[in-house]
Amino acid sequence: MIRISVVIITFNEERNIARCIDSVLPVADEIVVIDSYSTDRTRAICLDRGARFIEHAFEGFTAQKNFAMQQASFSHILSLDADEYLSPELLHSILNIKAGGNADGYSMNRLNNYGGKWIKSCGWYPDTKIRLWNKEKGDWQGGLIHETVVMKHGSSVSHLPGDLLHMAYCNPGDLISKIDQYATIYAREHAFKKKVSTPSILLKAIASFLKNYLLRGGIRDGYEGLLISTSNANGVFYKYARLLEANRALKTSLIITTYNRKDALEIVLLSVMNLTEPPDEIIIADDGSGADTRAVVESFQLRLKIPLKYCWHEDEGFRLAMIRNKAIAMAEHPYLIMIDGDMVMPPKFVSDHKAAAWRGRFIQGSRVMLNEKATAETIANRTATFGFFSRGILNRKNTLRGKLLSLIFSHYSGNIYRVRGANMSFWKEDLVRVNGFNEDFTGWGREDSEFVARMQNCGIRKFHLKFAGFAYHLYHPENSRDKLGHNQQIADETVSQRIKRTANGLDKYLHR
């Protein structure tokens, strides 16, 4: 005899929950309700019917339903939403299963109701779902919405006769409200993971209407079919429109590292004034420069229309990792662009980095190298604009910019040594995850490579952005390499031990 735990998630379901519970009483060996702190009579109705009532903060449908499954006493789970109930035929099928079912999971058709009418068009039927299964053989998977039961490989699944009845929507207001809710959740879940454009939004919405109204028979259901088909199309339109808006709404912090090179820093800050899309704040990460650098920063604090913060510590040798971490901790926005204080930005620099800012990766941008003479002329003339035909460029092809070129030549790379911290961008939450830059590094060399190794050990991939997001590098003599051997040992240890987080990093400066 199979014993079944019926699990139901609720929030303000006094209109539906009694019908749901009453329908499963003949097959339930226990009823567990997981409630997201309802303010109506949901709790009282559940307790009156003998249900075990547990309050738990809502973290998304997948997480909530997996939590509910974990509270079940018995191995077999029958999972329902509060606005669902068993038809007599489906109830009879489940009673037969209790007497001797041998499958690991059972699927059933769901029949949806709009305004008192059962709808079998518009893709609403059979809407087959697994809702009864052995919890050792499967669980809920998915995102914040559109969760589904996924069975382990090799599990057996049988289909049950009868319908799971779903009181989906009472009126257009219910339908529109749900569309709005799902569109908001979809955009939040897929922001910076999925690309969408204005033409694609229109085409997707039109295709949705035609598919549901004509191909899936919505036209046969009269007014209700038209309403549902139109609402489905609106839902497609709204979710992608909100996704597009979410992708465009990214706020950035620009971190500029510097050390005793006020003339170059001034050119870089002048280039900020030419940006077509400026960052939302700038942080100067100063590794111990003198008062003349502070004076430059203070002068631009008066000239720039965006916040310009100054992060400084005393000069105790090369402590680039430390000043970077301090600046990162100061950053207020979710996406960080980091450049050296000798990297002059072209107008589209920030917008290019933002366009490439996708979850699960960080950006390695390119450098356009200027020779010593061109650098001296740039500083003397206080010039912050360059182009393909500018004199003194050593790698001229890197000045080319174009969407098609960038699409073709930008690529992922696992090479930790092909990296330049002079032009990078990343999500702040990813930096927190790896604890920023490793402050065990002293002197120049391999601090960027070791950082990249930890990012990649966490599954955050390095993406080389080509023919977009580049900056012009002012000439300077190479740094001393006397610490390279020591630093190489740290990088090698990170690689060999697959270290994901440094112990000596960013967390010292957070939440101060």
GUROLO-598853 format. One record per residue (C-alpha): residue number from 1; chain; y, z, x. Coordinates in steps of 0.1 Angstrom, whole numbers, plus 5000, padded with zeros to 4 digits. Layout:
<pts>
NUM,A,Y,Z,X
...
</pts>
This chain:
<pts>
1,A,5000,5000,5000
2,A,5033,4989,5015
3,A,5062,5014,5012
4,A,5097,4999,5009
5,A,5131,5013,5018
6,A,5158,4996,4998
7,A,5191,4996,5018
8,A,5224,4987,5002
9,A,5259,4986,5018
10,A,5289,4994,4996
11,A,5326,4998,4993
12,A,5342,5005,4959
13,A,5313,4990,4940
14,A,5313,5011,4908
15,A,5313,4978,4888
16,A,5280,4966,4903
17,A,5260,4994,4920
18,A,5242,5008,4889
19,A,5228,4974,4880
20,A,5216,4969,4916
21,A,5199,5002,4919
22,A,5183,5001,4885
23,A,5167,4967,4893
24,A,5149,4980,4923
25,A,5137,5014,4910
26,A,5101,5001,4903
27,A,5096,4989,4939
28,A,5117,5014,4959
29,A,5101,5043,4978
30,A,5135,5053,4988
31,A,5171,5040,4983
32,A,5196,5043,5011
33,A,5232,5035,5005
34,A,5256,5030,5034
35,A,5291,5033,5021
36,A,5324,5025,5039
37,A,5343,5055,5024
38,A,5347,5043,4988
39,A,5375,5057,4967
40,A,5360,5049,4933
41,A,5329,5063,4915
42,A,5304,5045,4938
43,A,5292,5078,4954
44,A,5286,5096,4920
45,A,5267,5066,4906
46,A,5244,5064,4936
47,A,5237,5101,4937
48,A,5230,5102,4899
49,A,5202,5076,4906
50,A,5186,5095,4934
51,A,5199,5074,4963
52,A,5205,5088,4998
53,A,5242,5083,5003
54,A,5256,5080,5039
55,A,5292,5073,5048
56,A,5298,5051,5078
57,A,5329,5032,5091
58,A,5327,4995,5085
59,A,5323,4975,5118
60,A,5314,4941,5103
61,A,5286,4930,5081
62,A,5260,4926,5108
63,A,5266,4959,5124
64,A,5268,4977,5090
65,A,5235,4963,5078
66,A,5217,4970,5111
67,A,5229,5006,5109
68,A,5216,5008,5073
69,A,5182,4994,5085
70,A,5180,5022,5111
71,A,5184,5049,5085
72,A,5154,5037,5065
73,A,5123,5059,5065
74,A,5097,5032,5059
75,A,5087,5001,5079
76,A,5096,4976,5052
77,A,5132,4969,5043
78,A,5145,4954,5011
79,A,5182,4947,5018
80,A,5206,4940,4990
81,A,5243,4937,4985
82,A,5257,4958,4957
83,A,5265,4928,4936
84,A,5229,4915,4937
85,A,5199,4925,4917
86,A,5163,4915,4912
87,A,5153,4890,4885
88,A,5121,4901,4865
89,A,5101,4874,4883
90,A,5112,4885,4917
91,A,5106,4921,4908
92,A,5070,4912,4899
93,A,5066,4893,4932
94,A,5077,4923,4952
95,A,5053,4946,4932
96,A,5025,4923,4943
97,A,5036,4925,4979
98,A,5035,4963,4978
99,A,4999,4961,4967
100,A,4988,4940,4996
101,A,5013,4917,5013
102,A,5004,4905,5048
103,A,5034,4886,5060
104,A,5060,4901,5084
105,A,5089,4888,5063
106,A,5096,4874,5028
107,A,5123,4849,5018
108,A,5137,4845,4983
109,A,5161,4822,4965
110,A,5195,4836,4956
111,A,5211,4824,4923
112,A,5249,4828,4922
113,A,5270,4835,4892
114,A,5306,4825,4886
115,A,5324,4839,4855
116,A,5291,4844,4836
117,A,5276,4810,4845
118,A,5247,4806,4868
119,A,5255,4778,4893
120,A,5229,4756,4909
121,A,5253,4730,4924
122,A,5279,4730,4951
123,A,5253,4741,4977
124,A,5250,4775,4959
125,A,5213,4771,4952
126,A,5186,4778,4963
127,A,5206,4797,4990
128,A,5173,4809,5005
129,A,5174,4842,5025
130,A,5150,4867,5041
131,A,5157,4900,5024
132,A,5123,4918,5027
133,A,5108,4923,5061
134,A,5091,4947,5085
135,A,5120,4962,5105
136,A,5098,4961,5137
137,A,5097,4923,5134
138,A,5133,4914,5127
139,A,5169,4925,5124
140,A,5203,4913,5113
141,A,5221,4889,5136
142,A,5255,4872,5134
143,A,5292,4880,5137
144,A,5316,4899,5115
145,A,5305,4876,5086
146,A,5277,4852,5078
147,A,5250,4876,5089
148,A,5213,4867,5086
149,A,5179,4882,5092
150,A,5163,4868,5123
151,A,5125,4874,5128
152,A,5109,4878,5162
153,A,5091,4848,5177
154,A,5056,4845,5161
155,A,5064,4865,5130
156,A,5050,4852,5097
157,A,5074,4846,5067
158,A,5063,4838,5031
159,A,5085,4828,5002
160,A,5085,4849,4970
161,A,5088,4834,4935
162,A,5118,4845,4915
163,A,5155,4847,4921
164,A,5178,4873,4937
165,A,5206,4873,4912
166,A,5241,4874,4927
167,A,5272,4882,4906
168,A,5294,4864,4931
169,A,5328,4859,4914
170,A,5342,4868,4880
171,A,5373,4847,4881
172,A,5395,4825,4903
173,A,5412,4856,4917
174,A,5379,4870,4930
175,A,5371,4836,4946
176,A,5404,4832,4963
177,A,5405,4868,4975
178,A,5371,4864,4991
179,A,5381,4831,5007
180,A,5412,4848,5021
181,A,5392,4877,5035
182,A,5366,4855,5051
183,A,5392,4831,5066
184,A,5409,4861,5083
185,A,5377,4875,5097
186,A,5366,4840,5108
187,A,5398,4834,5127
188,A,5396,4868,5144
189,A,5360,4863,5154
190,A,5364,4827,5168
191,A,5399,4829,5183
192,A,5399,4814,5218
193,A,5362,4805,5214
194,A,5365,4774,5192
195,A,5390,4746,5193
196,A,5406,4730,5162
197,A,5434,4705,5156
198,A,5456,4696,5127
199,A,5437,4664,5119
200,A,5403,4680,5121
201,A,5414,4707,5096
202,A,5423,4681,5071
203,A,5392,4661,5076
204,A,5369,4692,5074
205,A,5386,4702,5041
206,A,5382,4668,5025
207,A,5346,4665,5037
208,A,5338,4699,5022
209,A,5351,4689,4988
210,A,5333,4656,4987
211,A,5301,4671,4999
212,A,5301,4699,4973
213,A,5315,4681,4943
214,A,5297,4648,4947
215,A,5267,4651,4970
216,A,5257,4686,4959
217,A,5263,4680,4922
218,A,5294,4701,4915
219,A,5305,4674,4891
220,A,5276,4683,4868
221,A,5289,4718,4863
222,A,5322,4707,4848
223,A,5352,4730,4853
224,A,5332,4756,4873
225,A,5319,4729,4896
226,A,5353,4715,4902
227,A,5368,4750,4908
228,A,5340,4760,4932
229,A,5342,4727,4952
230,A,5380,4729,4954
231,A,5378,4766,4965
232,A,5352,4758,4991
233,A,5374,4731,5005
234,A,5403,4755,5005
235,A,5382,4781,5023
236,A,5374,4755,5050
237,A,5411,4747,5052
238,A,5423,4783,5054
239,A,5397,4795,5080
240,A,5405,4766,5104
241,A,5443,4769,5098
242,A,5442,4806,5106
243,A,5420,4798,5136
244,A,5446,4773,5149
245,A,5474,4799,5144
246,A,5454,4826,5162
247,A,5448,4802,5191
248,A,5485,4795,5193
249,A,5496,4831,5190
250,A,5483,4842,5225
251,A,5507,4866,5243
252,A,5508,4865,5281
253,A,5519,4886,5310
254,A,5528,4868,5342
255,A,5521,4889,5374
256,A,5538,4877,5406
257,A,5527,4893,5438
258,A,5551,4895,5467
259,A,5557,4911,5501
260,A,5590,4908,5521
261,A,5597,4872,5511
262,A,5627,4874,5489
263,A,5638,4838,5495
264,A,5605,4824,5481
265,A,5604,4849,5453
266,A,5639,4838,5442
267,A,5627,4802,5440
268,A,5597,4813,5419
269,A,5618,4832,5395
270,A,5642,4802,5392
271,A,5611,4781,5382
272,A,5605,4806,5353
273,A,5638,4795,5338
274,A,5624,4759,5337
275,A,5592,4768,5318
276,A,5589,4751,5284
277,A,5568,4781,5272
278,A,5577,4812,5291
279,A,5554,4842,5294
280,A,5561,4872,5271
281,A,5567,4894,5301
282,A,5569,4892,5339
283,A,5557,4919,5363
284,A,5566,4917,5400
285,A,5538,4933,5420
286,A,5555,4943,5453
287,A,5532,4955,5481
288,A,5560,4975,5499
289,A,5589,4951,5504
290,A,5624,4963,5514
291,A,5655,4968,5493
292,A,5665,4931,5495
293,A,5635,4921,5473
294,A,5644,4948,5448
295,A,5679,4933,5446
296,A,5665,4899,5438
297,A,5644,4913,5410
298,A,5673,4933,5396
299,A,5695,4902,5396
300,A,5669,4882,5376
301,A,5664,4912,5352
302,A,5700,4904,5341
303,A,5695,4866,5339
304,A,5661,4862,5322
305,A,5657,4866,5285
306,A,5622,4880,5288
307,A,5612,4915,5301
308,A,5610,4916,5339
309,A,5592,4947,5352
310,A,5591,4958,5388
311,A,5559,4974,5402
312,A,5564,4987,5438
313,A,5547,5010,5463
314,A,5554,5020,5498
315,A,5544,4997,5527
316,A,5512,5012,5542
317,A,5497,4980,5553
318,A,5480,4952,5533
319,A,5472,4968,5499
320,A,5471,4937,5477
321,A,5442,4949,5455
322,A,5460,4982,5448
323,A,5494,4966,5438
324,A,5476,4940,5417
325,A,5457,4968,5398
326,A,5489,4988,5393
327,A,5506,4957,5378
328,A,5476,4949,5356
329,A,5478,4984,5342
330,A,5514,4978,5333
331,A,5507,4946,5315
332,A,5512,4949,5277
333,A,5496,4916,5266
334,A,5460,4905,5264
335,A,5461,4874,5287
336,A,5473,4877,5323
337,A,5484,4849,5346
338,A,5486,4859,5382
339,A,5504,4840,5410
340,A,5516,4847,5445
341,A,5553,4850,5451
342,A,5554,4817,5468
343,A,5540,4796,5440
344,A,5567,4776,5422
345,A,5557,4768,5386
346,A,5563,4734,5370
347,A,5575,4734,5333
348,A,5541,4733,5316
349,A,5525,4759,5339
350,A,5521,4787,5314
351,A,5513,4765,5284
352,A,5485,4748,5304
353,A,5470,4782,5313
354,A,5472,4793,5276
355,A,5456,4761,5264
356,A,5426,4768,5287
357,A,5423,4805,5278
358,A,5389,4807,5262
359,A,5367,4838,5259
360,A,5339,4841,5285
361,A,5358,4825,5313
362,A,5387,4829,5337
363,A,5409,4802,5352
364,A,5412,4791,5388
365,A,5443,4769,5390
366,A,5452,4744,5417
367,A,5479,4745,5445
368,A,5501,4717,5455
369,A,5508,4723,5492
370,A,5543,4718,5507
371,A,5548,4714,5544
372,A,5571,4736,5565
373,A,5600,4712,5564
374,A,5599,4707,5527
375,A,5597,4745,5522
376,A,5627,4751,5543
377,A,5647,4725,5524
378,A,5636,4740,5491
379,A,5647,4775,5500
380,A,5680,4762,5515
381,A,5688,4741,5484
382,A,5673,4767,5460
383,A,5653,4739,5444
384,A,5627,4748,5418
385,A,5616,4713,5406
386,A,5591,4690,5422
387,A,5572,4659,5413
388,A,5547,4633,5425
389,A,5573,4616,5447
390,A,5588,4647,5462
391,A,5589,4648,5500
392,A,5566,4670,5520
393,A,5537,4673,5497
394,A,5503,4674,5515
395,A,5479,4669,5486
396,A,5499,4646,5463
397,A,5471,4639,5438
398,A,5473,4676,5427
399,A,5508,4668,5412
400,A,5492,4646,5385
401,A,5491,4662,5351
402,A,5474,4648,5320
403,A,5452,4660,5292
404,A,5426,4633,5296
405,A,5424,4638,5334
406,A,5422,4675,5329
407,A,5394,4671,5303
408,A,5374,4649,5327
409,A,5378,4668,5359
410,A,5381,4705,5350
411,A,5348,4722,5355
412,A,5329,4754,5359
413,A,5318,4766,5394
414,A,5297,4794,5406
415,A,5311,4792,5442
416,A,5328,4825,5449
417,A,5344,4812,5481
418,A,5362,4784,5464
419,A,5388,4807,5449
420,A,5425,4813,5454
421,A,5441,4844,5439
422,A,5474,4826,5442
423,A,5469,4809,5409
424,A,5445,4826,5384
425,A,5444,4838,5348
426,A,5421,4860,5329
427,A,5417,4883,5298
428,A,5428,4918,5305
429,A,5397,4932,5288
430,A,5376,4913,5313
431,A,5395,4929,5342
432,A,5390,4963,5326
433,A,5353,4956,5324
434,A,5349,4949,5361
435,A,5376,4976,5370
436,A,5400,4951,5384
437,A,5403,4944,5421
438,A,5384,4964,5447
439,A,5407,4986,5467
440,A,5381,4991,5495
441,A,5395,4959,5509
442,A,5419,4964,5538
443,A,5437,4934,5553
444,A,5434,4898,5542
445,A,5402,4881,5533
446,A,5374,4880,5506
447,A,5391,4903,5481
448,A,5393,4874,5456
449,A,5358,4862,5463
450,A,5343,4897,5457
451,A,5363,4900,5425
452,A,5350,4866,5413
453,A,5314,4877,5421
454,A,5318,4908,5399
455,A,5333,4887,5371
456,A,5304,4862,5373
457,A,5278,4891,5374
458,A,5292,4901,5340
459,A,5287,4866,5327
460,A,5324,4857,5329
461,A,5325,4822,5343
462,A,5350,4806,5368
463,A,5367,4775,5353
464,A,5385,4752,5377
465,A,5415,4738,5358
466,A,5424,4704,5373
467,A,5454,4682,5367
468,A,5470,4710,5346
469,A,5482,4745,5353
470,A,5489,4738,5390
471,A,5518,4753,5410
472,A,5537,4743,5442
473,A,5528,4765,5472
474,A,5556,4771,5497
475,A,5545,4770,5533
476,A,5539,4802,5553
477,A,5519,4810,5585
478,A,5483,4821,5578
479,A,5476,4858,5575
480,A,5458,4878,5601
481,A,5420,4876,5598
482,A,5411,4907,5619
483,A,5396,4925,5589
484,A,5376,4895,5577
485,A,5343,4908,5590
486,A,5346,4942,5573
487,A,5357,4925,5540
488,A,5328,4900,5542
489,A,5303,4929,5542
490,A,5318,4943,5510
491,A,5316,4909,5493
492,A,5280,4904,5505
493,A,5270,4937,5491
494,A,5285,4928,5457
495,A,5265,4896,5457
496,A,5232,4910,5469
497,A,5233,4940,5446
498,A,5248,4921,5416
499,A,5275,4947,5413
500,A,5295,4943,5381
501,A,5321,4971,5385
502,A,5339,4985,5415
503,A,5342,5022,5417
504,A,5376,5020,5434
505,A,5398,5000,5411
506,A,5419,4996,5381
507,A,5409,5027,5360
508,A,5430,5050,5382
509,A,5462,5035,5367
510,A,5452,5030,5331
511,A,5464,5054,5303
512,A,5490,5070,5325
</pts>
